[in-house]
Amino acid sequence: MSTRKRGEVWLADLSAARDALPAALRPVVVLQAQALLDAVHPSTLVAPLTTSLVDDAAPLRLRIEASDTLEQDVDVLVDQMRALDNRRLVTGPLTRLTARQQKALDEALRDVLDL
């Protein structure tokens, strides 16, 4: 059983080289289906978050507003999803998307992937 859950935000090492300094530690949201996470698959599908906000960029970006568990507004870079080796997910979960936010992310993913 995985410790990761779909919709959680984790700190991930996104540097090109695993041992490169300084490491590119960035928050990411877990996109992968929970069944695949629970199967202990060696990688996880994620989308990075950014504090460089762009208004009216849906569905390429999804705004997540600051909350009790998120210090400031962020955009999910829906069009920059990627598979990461699980060892690159270094700290988390930092927070978890609400049901409303997860639904909006699901809709953005469907739009970006034309599903």
N, CA, C and O atoms as a GROMACS GRO file, in nm:
protein
  460
    1MET      N    1   0.085  -0.118   0.000
    1MET     CA    2   0.000   0.000   0.000
    1MET      C    3   0.089   0.124   0.000
    1MET      O    4   0.184   0.133   0.078
    2SER      N    5   0.059   0.216  -0.086
    2SER     CA    6   0.136   0.339  -0.099
    2SER      C    7   0.104   0.436   0.015
    2SER      O    8  -0.005   0.434   0.071
    3THR      N    9   0.202   0.521   0.046
    3THR     CA   10   0.175   0.629   0.142
    3THR      C   11   0.123   0.752   0.069
    3THR      O   12   0.074   0.845   0.132
    4ARG      N   13   0.131   0.753  -0.064
    4ARG     CA   14   0.084   0.866  -0.142
    4ARG      C   15  -0.063   0.847  -0.178
    4ARG      O   16  -0.111   0.736  -0.200
    5LYS      N   17  -0.132   0.960  -0.184
    5LYS     CA   18  -0.274   0.960  -0.221
    5LYS      C   19  -0.296   1.059  -0.334
    5LYS      O   20  -0.231   1.164  -0.339
    6ARG      N   21  -0.387   1.025  -0.423
    6ARG     CA   22  -0.422   1.114  -0.533
    6ARG      C   23  -0.473   1.246  -0.476
    6ARG      O   24  -0.555   1.247  -0.384
    7GLY      N   25  -0.424   1.357  -0.530
    7GLY     CA   26  -0.466   1.489  -0.485
    7GLY      C   27  -0.379   1.548  -0.376
    7GLY      O   28  -0.402   1.662  -0.334
    8GLU      N   29  -0.280   1.473  -0.328
    8GLU     CA   30  -0.189   1.527  -0.227
    8GLU      C   31  -0.081   1.611  -0.294
    8GLU      O   32  -0.045   1.589  -0.409
    9VAL      N   33  -0.031   1.709  -0.218
    9VAL     CA   34   0.081   1.791  -0.264
    9VAL      C   35   0.205   1.745  -0.189
    9VAL      O   36   0.207   1.738  -0.066
   10TRP      N   37   0.309   1.715  -0.265
   10TRP     CA   38   0.438   1.669  -0.212
   10TRP      C   39   0.548   1.760  -0.261
   10TRP      O   40   0.534   1.826  -0.364
   11LEU      N   41   0.657   1.764  -0.190
   11LEU     CA   42   0.778   1.831  -0.236
   11LEU      C   43   0.858   1.727  -0.314
   11LEU      O   44   0.884   1.618  -0.264
   12ALA      N   45   0.896   1.762  -0.437
   12ALA     CA   46   0.965   1.667  -0.525
   12ALA      C   47   1.094   1.727  -0.580
   12ALA      O   48   1.105   1.849  -0.597
   13ASP      N   49   1.189   1.640  -0.605
   13ASP     CA   50   1.315   1.679  -0.668
   13ASP      C   51   1.295   1.674  -0.818
   13ASP      O   52   1.288   1.566  -0.877
   14LEU      N   53   1.285   1.790  -0.882
   14LEU     CA   54   1.263   1.798  -1.026
   14LEU      C   55   1.390   1.833  -1.103
   14LEU      O   56   1.384   1.867  -1.221
   15SER      N   57   1.505   1.825  -1.036
   15SER     CA   58   1.631   1.858  -1.106
   15SER      C   59   1.656   1.755  -1.216
   15SER      O   60   1.613   1.640  -1.208
   16ALA      N   61   1.728   1.799  -1.319
   16ALA     CA   62   1.758   1.712  -1.433
   16ALA      C   63   1.846   1.595  -1.391
   16ALA      O   64   1.823   1.481  -1.431
   17ALA      N   65   1.946   1.623  -1.312
   17ALA     CA   66   2.034   1.518  -1.262
   17ALA      C   67   2.003   1.496  -1.114
   17ALA      O   68   1.998   1.592  -1.037
   18ARG      N   69   1.984   1.374  -1.076
   18ARG     CA   70   1.941   1.342  -0.938
   18ARG      C   71   2.033   1.404  -0.834
   18ARG      O   72   1.985   1.450  -0.730
   19ASP      N   73   2.164   1.407  -0.857
   19ASP     CA   74   2.258   1.457  -0.758
   19ASP      C   75   2.305   1.600  -0.786
   19ASP      O   76   2.400   1.646  -0.724
   20ALA      N   77   2.239   1.669  -0.878
   20ALA     CA   78   2.278   1.805  -0.912
   20ALA      C   79   2.249   1.900  -0.795
   20ALA      O   80   2.150   1.884  -0.725
   21LEU      N   81   2.336   1.996  -0.776
   21LEU     CA   82   2.316   2.097  -0.673
   21LEU      C   83   2.309   2.233  -0.739
   21LEU      O   84   2.386   2.256  -0.832
   22PRO      N   85   2.225   2.325  -0.700
   22PRO     CA   86   2.122   2.300  -0.600
   22PRO      C   87   2.006   2.221  -0.657
   22PRO      O   88   1.974   2.234  -0.775
   23ALA      N   89   1.945   2.141  -0.577
   23ALA     CA   90   1.833   2.059  -0.620
   23ALA      C   91   1.713   2.148  -0.650
   23ALA      O   92   1.691   2.249  -0.585
   24ALA      N   93   1.637   2.109  -0.748
   24ALA     CA   94   1.517   2.183  -0.785
   24ALA      C   95   1.399   2.122  -0.710
   24ALA      O   96   1.320   2.047  -0.766
   25LEU      N   97   1.389   2.156  -0.582
   25LEU     CA   98   1.278   2.105  -0.502
   25LEU      C   99   1.156   2.191  -0.526
   25LEU      O  100   1.160   2.312  -0.505
   26ARG      N  101   1.048   2.128  -0.571
   26ARG     CA  102   0.926   2.200  -0.606
   26ARG      C  103   0.806   2.122  -0.555
   26ARG      O  104   0.810   1.999  -0.547
   27PRO      N  105   0.698   2.192  -0.522
   27PRO     CA  106   0.576   2.119  -0.486
   27PRO      C  107   0.509   2.065  -0.613
   27PRO      O  108   0.510   2.129  -0.718
   28VAL      N  109   0.451   1.947  -0.599
   28VAL     CA  110   0.378   1.882  -0.709
   28VAL      C  111   0.250   1.824  -0.651
   28VAL      O  112   0.242   1.793  -0.532
   29VAL      N  113   0.150   1.810  -0.736
   29VAL     CA  114   0.027   1.743  -0.695
   29VAL      C  115   0.023   1.605  -0.761
   29VAL      O  116   0.055   1.592  -0.879
   30VAL      N  117  -0.015   1.504  -0.684
   30VAL     CA  118  -0.022   1.367  -0.734
   30VAL      C  119  -0.147   1.352  -0.820
   30VAL      O  120  -0.258   1.379  -0.774
   31LEU      N  121  -0.128   1.308  -0.946
   31LEU     CA  122  -0.236   1.292  -1.042
   31LEU      C  123  -0.277   1.146  -1.059
   31LEU      O  124  -0.391   1.117  -1.098
   32GLN      N  125  -0.188   1.057  -1.032
   32GLN     CA  126  -0.204   0.915  -1.064
   32GLN      C  127  -0.325   0.853  -0.993
   32GLN      O  128  -0.358   0.890  -0.881
   33ALA      N  129  -0.389   0.759  -1.060
   33ALA     CA  130  -0.502   0.686  -1.003
   33ALA      C  131  -0.459   0.615  -0.874
   33ALA      O  132  -0.348   0.562  -0.865
   34GLN      N  133  -0.548   0.616  -0.776
   34GLN     CA  134  -0.515   0.556  -0.647
   34GLN      C  135  -0.485   0.407  -0.657
   34GLN      O  136  -0.400   0.357  -0.583
   35ALA      N  137  -0.551   0.336  -0.748
   35ALA     CA  138  -0.526   0.192  -0.763
   35ALA      C  139  -0.381   0.167  -0.805
   35ALA      O  140  -0.319   0.072  -0.757
   36LEU      N  141  -0.327   0.250  -0.893
   36LEU     CA  142  -0.188   0.235  -0.936
   36LEU      C  143  -0.092   0.275  -0.824
   36LEU      O  144   0.013   0.213  -0.807
   37LEU      N  145  -0.128   0.377  -0.747
   37LEU     CA  146  -0.046   0.415  -0.632
   37LEU      C  147  -0.043   0.300  -0.530
   37LEU      O  148   0.063   0.268  -0.476
   38ASP      N  149  -0.158   0.239  -0.505
   38ASP     CA  150  -0.166   0.129  -0.409
   38ASP      C  151  -0.093   0.004  -0.456
   38ASP      O  152  -0.055  -0.080  -0.375
   39ALA      N  153  -0.074  -0.008  -0.588
   39ALA     CA  154   0.000  -0.123  -0.643
   39ALA      C  155   0.150  -0.105  -0.630
   39ALA      O  156   0.227  -0.190  -0.676
   40VAL      N  157   0.193   0.005  -0.568
   40VAL     CA  158   0.334   0.038  -0.546
   40VAL      C  159   0.410   0.040  -0.678
   40VAL      O  160   0.516  -0.021  -0.692
   41HIS      N  161   0.352   0.110  -0.774
   41HIS     CA  162   0.417   0.132  -0.903
   41HIS      C  163   0.544   0.213  -0.878
   41HIS      O  164   0.545   0.297  -0.788
   42PRO      N  165   0.653   0.192  -0.956
   42PRO     CA  166   0.781   0.260  -0.927
   42PRO      C  167   0.785   0.409  -0.961
   42PRO      O  168   0.880   0.478  -0.924
   43SER      N  169   0.683   0.459  -1.030
   43SER     CA  170   0.680   0.601  -1.061
   43SER      C  171   0.540   0.656  -1.030
   43SER      O  172   0.444   0.581  -1.013
   44THR      N  173   0.533   0.789  -1.025
   44THR     CA  174   0.406   0.855  -0.993
   44THR      C  175   0.385   0.971  -1.089
   44THR      O  176   0.476   1.051  -1.113
   45LEU      N  177   0.265   0.981  -1.144
   45LEU     CA  178   0.229   1.094  -1.231
   45LEU      C  179   0.196   1.214  -1.145
   45LEU      O  180   0.114   1.206  -1.054
   46VAL      N  181   0.259   1.327  -1.175
   46VAL     CA  182   0.242   1.450  -1.097
   46VAL      C  183   0.233   1.570  -1.190
   46VAL      O  184   0.265   1.561  -1.308
   47ALA      N  185   0.190   1.682  -1.135
   47ALA     CA  186   0.195   1.811  -1.204
   47ALA      C  187   0.257   1.911  -1.107
   47ALA      O  188   0.217   1.917  -0.991
   48PRO      N  189   0.353   1.990  -1.154
   48PRO     CA  190   0.416   2.089  -1.066
   48PRO      C  191   0.324   2.206  -1.033
   48PRO      O  192   0.230   2.236  -1.107
   49LEU      N  193   0.353   2.270  -0.920
   49LEU     CA  194   0.283   2.391  -0.878
   49LEU      C  195   0.377   2.509  -0.892
   49LEU      O  196   0.499   2.494  -0.884
   50THR      N  197   0.320   2.627  -0.912
   50THR     CA  198   0.400   2.749  -0.922
   50THR      C  199   0.328   2.863  -0.852
   50THR      O  200   0.206   2.869  -0.848
   51THR      N  201   0.408   2.955  -0.797
   51THR     CA  202   0.352   3.078  -0.740
   51THR      C  203   0.356   3.191  -0.843
   51THR      O  204   0.309   3.302  -0.814
   52SER      N  205   0.410   3.165  -0.962
   52SER     CA  206   0.406   3.262  -1.072
   52SER      C  207   0.270   3.246  -1.141
   52SER      O  208   0.254   3.164  -1.232
   53LEU      N  209   0.176   3.323  -1.096
   53LEU     CA  210   0.036   3.306  -1.138
   53LEU      C  211   0.008   3.371  -1.272
   53LEU      O  212   0.060   3.478  -1.304
   54VAL      N  213  -0.075   3.304  -1.351
   54VAL     CA  214  -0.122   3.356  -1.479
   54VAL      C  215  -0.274   3.347  -1.478
   54VAL      O  216  -0.330   3.237  -1.467
   55ASP      N  217  -0.340   3.460  -1.489
   55ASP     CA  218  -0.486   3.461  -1.488
   55ASP      C  219  -0.541   3.410  -1.620
   55ASP      O  220  -0.478   3.423  -1.725
   56ASP      N  221  -0.658   3.352  -1.614
   56ASP     CA  222  -0.733   3.306  -1.732
   56ASP      C  223  -0.651   3.212  -1.821
   56ASP      O  224  -0.650   3.228  -1.943
   57ALA      N  225  -0.583   3.116  -1.761
   57ALA     CA  226  -0.500   3.022  -1.837
   57ALA      C  227  -0.557   2.881  -1.836
   57ALA      O  228  -0.487   2.785  -1.869
   58ALA      N  229  -0.682   2.867  -1.797
   58ALA     CA  230  -0.745   2.734  -1.796
   58ALA      C  231  -0.759   2.684  -1.938
   58ALA      O  232  -0.782   2.765  -2.028
   59PRO      N  233  -0.747   2.557  -1.965
   59PRO     CA  234  -0.723   2.448  -1.870
   59PRO      C  235  -0.575   2.416  -1.847
   59PRO      O  236  -0.542   2.320  -1.778
   60LEU      N  237  -0.486   2.498  -1.905
   60LEU     CA  238  -0.343   2.470  -1.890
   60LEU      C  239  -0.295   2.492  -1.746
   60LEU      O  240  -0.198   2.430  -1.702
   61ARG      N  241  -0.363   2.581  -1.676
   61ARG     CA  242  -0.332   2.608  -1.535
   61ARG      C  243  -0.461   2.605  -1.455
   61ARG      O  244  -0.568   2.643  -1.504
   62LEU      N  245  -0.448   2.559  -1.333
   62LEU     CA  246  -0.561   2.558  -1.241
   62LEU      C  247  -0.520   2.631  -1.114
   62LEU      O  248  -0.423   2.592  -1.049
   63ARG      N  249  -0.592   2.736  -1.079
   63ARG     CA  250  -0.560   2.815  -0.960
   63ARG      C  251  -0.610   2.743  -0.835
   63ARG      O  252  -0.726   2.702  -0.828
   64ILE      N  253  -0.522   2.730  -0.738
   64ILE     CA  254  -0.558   2.678  -0.606
   64ILE      C  255  -0.533   2.792  -0.508
   64ILE      O  256  -0.421   2.841  -0.495
   65GLU      N  257  -0.638   2.834  -0.441
   65GLU     CA  258  -0.628   2.949  -0.352
   65GLU      C  259  -0.567   2.910  -0.218
   65GLU      O  260  -0.580   2.796  -0.173
   66ALA      N  261  -0.500   3.006  -0.156
   66ALA     CA  262  -0.439   2.986  -0.025
   66ALA      C  263  -0.544   2.937   0.074
   66ALA      O  264  -0.663   2.968   0.062
   67SER      N  265  -0.499   2.859   0.171
   67SER     CA  266  -0.590   2.802   0.270
   67SER      C  267  -0.514   2.782   0.400
   67SER      O  268  -0.401   2.830   0.416
   68ASP      N  269  -0.576   2.713   0.493
   68ASP     CA  270  -0.510   2.682   0.621
   68ASP      C  271  -0.380   2.605   0.598
   68ASP      O  272  -0.284   2.621   0.674
   69THR      N  273  -0.377   2.522   0.495
   69THR     CA  274  -0.261   2.436   0.472
   69THR      C  275  -0.174   2.481   0.354
   69THR      O  276  -0.073   2.418   0.323
   70LEU      N  277  -0.214   2.590   0.288
   70LEU     CA  278  -0.139   2.641   0.173
   70LEU      C  279  -0.120   2.791   0.194
   70LEU      O  280  -0.217   2.866   0.197
   71GLU      N  281   0.005   2.834   0.207
   71GLU     CA  282   0.036   2.972   0.246
   71GLU      C  283  -0.006   3.077   0.144
   71GLU      O  284  -0.045   3.188   0.181
   72GLN      N  285   0.001   3.043   0.015
   72GLN     CA  286  -0.033   3.141  -0.088
   72GLN      C  287  -0.098   3.073  -0.206
   72GLN      O  288  -0.093   2.951  -0.220
   73ASP      N  289  -0.161   3.154  -0.292
   73ASP     CA  290  -0.221   3.100  -0.413
   73ASP      C  291  -0.113   3.037  -0.500
   73ASP      O  292   0.000   3.085  -0.505
   74VAL      N  293  -0.150   2.928  -0.569
   74VAL     CA  294  -0.060   2.862  -0.662
   74VAL      C  295  -0.139   2.823  -0.786
   74VAL      O  296  -0.261   2.812  -0.783
   75ASP      N  297  -0.068   2.802  -0.895
   75ASP     CA  298  -0.126   2.744  -1.016
   75ASP      C  299  -0.070   2.603  -1.032
   75ASP      O  300   0.050   2.580  -1.017
   76VAL      N  301  -0.159   2.508  -1.062
   76VAL     CA  302  -0.116   2.374  -1.102
   76VAL      C  303  -0.086   2.383  -1.251
   76VAL      O  304  -0.170   2.425  -1.330
   77LEU      N  305   0.035   2.343  -1.289
   77LEU     CA  306   0.076   2.346  -1.431
   77LEU      C  307   0.029   2.215  -1.496
   77LEU      O  308   0.106   2.122  -1.514
   78VAL      N  309  -0.100   2.212  -1.530
   78VAL     CA  310  -0.164   2.092  -1.581
   78VAL      C  311  -0.094   2.040  -1.706
   78VAL      O  312  -0.083   1.919  -1.724
   79ASP      N  313  -0.049   2.129  -1.791
   79ASP     CA  314   0.014   2.090  -1.917
   79ASP      C  315   0.160   2.045  -1.900
   79ASP      O  316   0.225   2.010  -1.998
   80GLN      N  317   0.211   2.045  -1.776
   80GLN     CA  318   0.349   2.002  -1.752
   80GLN      C  319   0.355   1.875  -1.667
   80GLN      O  320   0.453   1.852  -1.596
   81MET      N  321   0.248   1.794  -1.674
   81MET     CA  322   0.248   1.670  -1.596
   81MET      C  323   0.363   1.580  -1.642
   81MET      O  324   0.406   1.584  -1.757
   82ARG      N  325   0.410   1.500  -1.548
   82ARG     CA  326   0.522   1.409  -1.579
   82ARG      C  327   0.520   1.292  -1.482
   82ARG      O  328   0.457   1.297  -1.377
   83ALA      N  329   0.591   1.186  -1.522
   83ALA     CA  330   0.610   1.070  -1.434
   83ALA      C  331   0.743   1.088  -1.363
   83ALA      O  332   0.846   1.114  -1.426
   84LEU      N  333   0.741   1.073  -1.232
   84LEU     CA  334   0.862   1.084  -1.150
   84LEU      C  335   0.890   0.952  -1.082
   84LEU      O  336   0.798   0.884  -1.037
   85ASP      N  337   1.017   0.914  -1.075
   85ASP     CA  338   1.057   0.803  -0.991
   85ASP      C  339   1.011   0.835  -0.849
   85ASP      O  340   1.027   0.948  -0.803
   86ASN      N  341   0.956   0.739  -0.781
   86ASN     CA  342   0.902   0.763  -0.646
   86ASN      C  343   1.007   0.817  -0.550
   86ASN      O  344   0.972   0.886  -0.454
   87ARG      N  345   1.134   0.787  -0.573
   87ARG     CA  346   1.240   0.838  -0.484
   87ARG      C  347   1.254   0.989  -0.493
   87ARG      O  348   1.317   1.051  -0.406
   88ARG      N  349   1.197   1.050  -0.597
   88ARG     CA  350   1.204   1.197  -0.612
   88ARG      C  351   1.096   1.269  -0.531
   88ARG      O  352   1.101   1.392  -0.518
   89LEU      N  353   0.999   1.196  -0.478
   89LEU     CA  354   0.898   1.255  -0.390
   89LEU      C  355   0.956   1.251  -0.250
   89LEU      O  356   0.953   1.148  -0.183
   90VAL      N  357   1.008   1.365  -0.205
   90VAL     CA  358   1.092   1.366  -0.085
   90VAL      C  359   1.021   1.403   0.044
   90VAL      O  360   1.059   1.355   0.151
   91THR      N  361   0.919   1.487   0.039
   91THR     CA  362   0.851   1.530   0.161
   91THR      C  363   0.702   1.544   0.133
   91THR      O  364   0.662   1.606   0.034
   92GLY      N  365   0.621   1.486   0.220
   92GLY     CA  366   0.478   1.505   0.204
   92GLY      C  367   0.399   1.404   0.283
   92GLY      O  368   0.454   1.315   0.348
   93PRO      N  369   0.271   1.420   0.278
   93PRO     CA  370   0.202   1.524   0.204
   93PRO      C  371   0.208   1.659   0.276
   93PRO      O  372   0.201   1.665   0.399
   94LEU      N  373   0.219   1.766   0.197
   94LEU     CA  374   0.219   1.902   0.251
   94LEU      C  375   0.076   1.951   0.272
   94LEU      O  376   0.048   2.024   0.367
   95THR      N  377  -0.013   1.911   0.183
   95THR     CA  378  -0.156   1.942   0.191
   95THR      C  379  -0.227   1.848   0.095
   95THR      O  380  -0.163   1.766   0.028
   96ARG      N  381  -0.357   1.860   0.089
   96ARG     CA  382  -0.438   1.777   0.000
   96ARG      C  383  -0.544   1.866  -0.064
   96ARG      O  384  -0.601   1.952   0.002
   97LEU      N  385  -0.570   1.845  -0.192
   97LEU     CA  386  -0.675   1.920  -0.260
   97LEU      C  387  -0.810   1.888  -0.199
   97LEU      O  388  -0.835   1.776  -0.155
   98THR      N  389  -0.897   1.987  -0.196
   98THR     CA  390  -1.034   1.963  -0.153
   98THR      C  391  -1.107   1.886  -0.263
   98THR      O  392  -1.057   1.875  -0.375
   99ALA      N  393  -1.223   1.835  -0.232
   99ALA     CA  394  -1.303   1.764  -0.332
   99ALA      C  395  -1.335   1.855  -0.451
   99ALA      O  396  -1.332   1.811  -0.566
  100ARG      N  397  -1.365   1.982  -0.423
  100ARG     CA  398  -1.395   2.078  -0.530
  100ARG      C  399  -1.273   2.102  -0.618
  100ARG      O  400  -1.283   2.106  -0.740
  101GLN      N  401  -1.157   2.118  -0.555
  101GLN     CA  402  -1.033   2.141  -0.630
  101GLN      C  403  -0.998   2.016  -0.712
  101GLN      O  404  -0.953   2.029  -0.826
  102GLN      N  405  -1.016   1.897  -0.655
  102GLN     CA  406  -0.986   1.773  -0.728
  102GLN      C  407  -1.077   1.760  -0.850
  102GLN      O  408  -1.032   1.718  -0.957
  103LYS      N  409  -1.204   1.794  -0.834
  103LYS     CA  410  -1.297   1.789  -0.947
  103LYS      C  411  -1.254   1.885  -1.057
  103LYS      O  412  -1.256   1.849  -1.175
  104ALA      N  413  -1.214   2.006  -1.021
  104ALA     CA  414  -1.168   2.104  -1.120
  104ALA      C  415  -1.041   2.055  -1.189
  104ALA      O  416  -1.025   2.074  -1.310
  105LEU      N  417  -0.950   1.992  -1.114
  105LEU     CA  418  -0.828   1.937  -1.173
  105LEU      C  419  -0.862   1.824  -1.269
  105LEU      O  420  -0.805   1.815  -1.377
  106ASP      N  421  -0.954   1.738  -1.231
  106ASP     CA  422  -0.997   1.628  -1.320
  106ASP      C  423  -1.051   1.684  -1.451
  106ASP      O  424  -1.020   1.631  -1.558
  107GLU      N  425  -1.130   1.789  -1.444
  107GLU     CA  426  -1.186   1.851  -1.565
  107GLU      C  427  -1.075   1.912  -1.651
  107GLU      O  428  -1.078   1.900  -1.773
  108ALA      N  429  -0.978   1.978  -1.588
  108ALA     CA  430  -0.866   2.036  -1.662
  108ALA      C  431  -0.784   1.927  -1.731
  108ALA      O  432  -0.743   1.944  -1.846
  109LEU      N  433  -0.761   1.816  -1.662
  109LEU     CA  434  -0.687   1.704  -1.721
  109LEU      C  435  -0.761   1.648  -1.842
  109LEU      O  436  -0.701   1.619  -1.945
  110ARG      N  437  -0.892   1.632  -1.829
  110ARG     CA  438  -0.971   1.582  -1.942
  110ARG      C  439  -0.960   1.677  -2.062
  110ARG      O  440  -0.947   1.632  -2.176
  111ASP      N  441  -0.964   1.807  -2.036
  111ASP     CA  442  -0.953   1.905  -2.144
  111ASP      C  443  -0.815   1.901  -2.210
  111ASP      O  444  -0.804   1.898  -2.333
  112VAL      N  445  -0.710   1.900  -2.128
  112VAL     CA  446  -0.573   1.902  -2.182
  112VAL      C  447  -0.543   1.773  -2.260
  112VAL      O  448  -0.472   1.777  -2.361
  113LEU      N  449  -0.598   1.661  -2.213
  113LEU     CA  450  -0.570   1.532  -2.278
  113LEU      C  451  -0.676   1.495  -2.381
  113LEU      O  452  -0.666   1.391  -2.445
  114ASP      N  453  -0.778   1.581  -2.398
  114ASP     CA  454  -0.887   1.559  -2.492
  114ASP      C  455  -0.954   1.423  -2.467
  114ASP      O  456  -0.972   1.344  -2.559
  115LEU      N  457  -0.989   1.398  -2.342
  115LEU     CA  458  -1.056   1.272  -2.305
  115LEU      C  459  -1.206   1.290  -2.294
  115LEU      O  460  -1.278   1.195  -2.264
   0.00000   0.00000   0.00000
